[in-house]
Amino acid sequence: MVKTGARRITMLTARINYYRALLRKPLAPAAGYRIACPTLIIWGKRDAYALPELVEASLRICDKGRSAWLDQSTYWVQHDEPDE
């Protein structure tokens, strides 16, 4: 299926509007959030975009959280080391 130029613009606009909508109402302070379900954060040690400190900050709001660090992965851990 070939997408027309107009279709591509519509898809892009929808994606941008999603993030705009997120910013329309203030978020509650992170201290008010709790994640009760078991949570695994998988992080690539070669990630050039996100700070490793975000893992510990995220785990602080998880009741049952743990992390797994992949040595050879970048931001795209699922593509870099899919079998790990």
N, C-alpha and C positions, 0 to 999 in steps of 0.2 A: 504494500500500500504506500503510495507516495503522498506525502503531506504537502499541501500548498503553502505558500508564503503566509497567507492570511491565517491558516491553521496554526502555524508555528508561532505567530505573534499572539494569538489567543492563548496558547498554552503558556507562553512566557508571561503574559499579563496575569493569568490565573496564579502562577507561582509567586509573582511579585506581590499581588494583592493578598495572598495568604500571610506573608510576613508583615505587610502593612497592617493587617487586621490584628495581628498579635500585639502590635505596639499601641493600639487604640485605648486599651484599658491598662491601668498600672498593675504590675504583678505583685503579689504578696511577697514580703521579704522571705528569702530562702530559709530562714530559721523557722518559718511557719510550715514548710513542706516536710513531709515524711514519706518515705517509700517503704511500705511494709513487706512487699513480696521479695523473695530471694532475687538478688541482682548481681550479675557478673559484668564488670566493666573490662573490656578487652582493649588494650592500648598498645600501640606500636612505639617502640623506643626511638625510632627514627622519624617520628612525626614532627614535621617542620611547622605545623600550623597551630596546634593546640598545646598549651603548656602542661607538663606532667603534673603540676600542682592541682590541676582540675580533677584528677582522679581522687586524691585525698579529700578535696572539698566535696566531691560528689558522694563519696563513701560516708561522709559524716551525716548525710541525711538519709542513709539507708539503714534500716534495722537489721537486715541480713545481707549486707553487701560484701563483695570481695573483688579483687582485681587480678587480672592475668596480663603480664607484660610479654610481648613478642619482640624478640631481639632484632629481627630483620625487617620488621614491618614499619611502614610509614603511616600516614593518615588513613590509608585504605587497607586496613588489616585483613579484611575478608578477601581481598584480591592478592595481597602480598604473600600471605601464608594461609591459604584456605584449608589446609589439612591439619593445622595445629590446634 
